[in-house]
Amino acid sequence: MHIKTRPRLLLAAVCLAGCTANTQLKNDELRLKESPLEIRSLQSRALEAPSEVELLAATIAVLQDMEYNVERIESPLGVITASKTVDADSASEQVGLFMVDLLCAMMMGDCSAMDQASDQQLIMLTFVVQPSLANAEEFVARVTLQRVVYDTQARITLREPIHEPEMYQQIFDRLGKSIFLEVET
């Protein structure tokens, strides 16, 4: 066997070993991680505000403070859409892709795994507010968040909803403070 071929065959065998099919499904693999009711309760809050217009104004101020770009405001419908771009690369991903490129170079291959590294993510937010049916002085607000991750070649590598409670809690906490300050002034 040729000397240059042996390392390539070894690399191919190692790579293929990770591609074995696992046909056994665990009991909970096909279940949703959170129920739709849990997700909705994470995204929704009842808020006291003098009016829907003041609630929308407070929301816009909060989103701008959080570095979101407000893209669209539909006051009659009570809808605000906003987005922001943030850094998406991680050190562990960079090291892993560098190691793949290094192994490839050692095997005399032409790899560009670093081109697939996550670069930026677009966080998209939609805010919807409606008058509460239970209390005339309250409004029901719902925030939804989605993320689109791009690699260094500006290709989409991931699209997903965001269900991180901390992010929603941060938005609603700031909104509550903003409404309070709006009412006091």
C-alpha positions in Angstrom: 0.0 0.0 0.0 1.3 3.4 -0.9 2.6 5.5 2.1 0.4 8.6 1.3 -2.7 6.4 1.1 -2.4 4.8 4.5 -3.1 8.0 6.6 -6.0 8.9 4.4 -7.6 5.5 4.8 -7.1 5.7 8.6 -8.8 9.1 8.6 -11.7 7.8 6.5 -12.1 4.8 8.8 -12.3 7.1 11.9 -14.8 9.4 10.2 -17.0 6.5 9.1 -17.0 5.0 12.5 -18.9 8.0 13.8 -21.5 7.5 11.1 -23.1 4.3 12.4 -26.8 4.3 12.3 -28.7 4.1 15.6 -32.1 2.8 14.8 -33.2 2.5 18.4 -35.2 5.4 19.6 -35.4 6.3 23.2 -38.9 6.8 24.7 -38.8 10.6 24.9 -36.9 11.4 21.6 -40.1 12.2 19.7 -41.7 14.3 22.5 -41.6 18.0 22.5 -39.2 19.4 25.1 -41.8 21.9 26.3 -45.5 21.8 25.8 -47.1 24.6 23.8 -48.7 25.8 27.1 -45.4 26.1 28.8 -43.9 28.0 25.9 -46.9 30.4 25.8 -46.7 31.0 29.6 -43.0 31.8 29.2 -43.7 34.3 26.4 -46.8 36.0 27.9 -47.5 38.4 30.8 -50.4 40.5 32.0 -49.3 44.1 32.4 -51.0 47.1 33.9 -50.6 50.2 31.9 -52.7 53.4 31.4 -53.2 52.7 27.7 -52.1 50.5 24.9 -50.3 53.4 23.2 -48.2 54.0 26.4 -47.4 50.3 26.7 -46.2 50.3 23.1 -44.1 53.4 23.7 -42.5 51.8 26.8 -41.8 48.6 24.8 -40.1 50.6 22.0 -37.9 52.3 24.6 -37.0 49.0 26.3 -36.1 47.3 23.0 -34.0 50.2 21.9 -32.2 50.1 25.3 -31.5 46.4 24.7 -30.0 47.4 21.3 -32.8 46.1 19.2 -33.6 47.9 15.9 -37.3 48.5 15.8 -38.3 47.5 12.3 -42.1 47.8 12.2 -44.8 49.2 14.5 -48.4 48.4 13.8 -50.1 50.5 16.5 -53.7 49.6 15.5 -52.8 45.9 15.8 -50.6 46.2 18.9 -47.6 44.6 17.1 -43.9 45.6 17.2 -41.1 43.7 15.3 -37.5 44.3 16.1 -34.1 42.6 15.6 -30.5 42.8 16.5 -27.3 41.1 15.2 -24.9 39.7 17.8 -21.7 37.7 17.7 -22.3 33.9 17.5 -18.8 32.4 17.5 -17.6 30.2 20.4 -14.1 29.3 21.4 -14.8 25.6 21.5 -16.3 25.6 18.0 -13.2 27.5 16.7 -10.8 25.1 18.3 -12.7 22.1 16.9 -12.8 23.4 13.4 -9.1 24.4 13.6 -8.3 20.8 14.6 -10.3 19.4 11.6 -8.4 21.8 9.3 -5.1 20.8 10.8 -5.8 17.0 10.4 -6.9 17.6 6.9 -3.7 19.5 6.1 -1.6 16.7 7.6 -3.4 14.3 5.3 -2.5 16.5 2.3 -6.2 17.3 1.9 -7.8 20.6 1.0 -10.1 21.5 3.9 -11.8 24.7 4.9 -13.7 23.8 8.0 -13.1 27.2 9.5 -15.4 28.6 6.8 -18.3 26.8 8.5 -17.7 28.5 11.8 -20.7 30.4 13.3 -20.1 34.1 12.8 -23.2 36.2 13.6 -26.7 35.6 14.7 -29.8 37.6 14.0 -32.2 37.7 16.9 -35.7 38.5 15.8 -38.4 39.7 18.3 -42.1 40.1 17.9 -44.2 41.9 20.5 -48.0 41.6 20.5 -50.2 43.4 23.0 -54.0 43.0 23.4 -56.4 44.3 26.0 -57.1 41.7 28.8 -60.5 40.1 28.8 -60.2 39.6 32.6 -59.3 43.1 33.7 -60.0 46.4 31.9 -56.8 48.0 33.3 -54.5 45.2 32.1 -53.0 44.2 28.8 -51.7 40.8 27.8 -48.3 41.0 26.1 -46.6 38.2 24.3 -43.0 38.2 23.1 -41.6 35.7 20.7 -37.9 35.3 19.9 -36.2 33.5 17.0 -32.5 33.1 16.1 -30.9 32.7 12.7 -27.1 31.8 12.8 -24.8 32.6 9.9 -21.4 31.2 9.2 -18.4 33.2 8.1 -19.5 32.8 4.4 -22.9 34.4 5.3 -24.7 31.0 4.9 -27.6 30.1 7.3 -26.5 27.3 9.6 -29.3 27.3 12.1 -32.9 28.6 12.5 -34.7 28.1 15.7 -37.1 29.6 18.2 -35.6 30.8 21.4 -37.1 29.3 24.6 -34.6 30.6 27.2 -36.5 31.8 30.2 -33.8 34.3 31.2 -34.2 36.2 27.9 -38.0 36.6 28.3 -37.7 37.4 32.0 -35.2 40.2 31.2 -37.5 41.7 28.6 -40.6 41.6 30.9 -38.6 42.9 34.0 -37.3 45.9 32.0 -40.8 46.5 30.5 -42.4 46.5 34.0 -39.9 49.1 35.2 -40.3 51.2 32.1 -44.1 51.2 32.5 -43.8 52.1 36.1 -41.5 55.1 35.2 -43.9 56.1 32.4 -46.8 56.2 34.8 -44.9 58.1 37.5 -43.8 60.9 35.1 
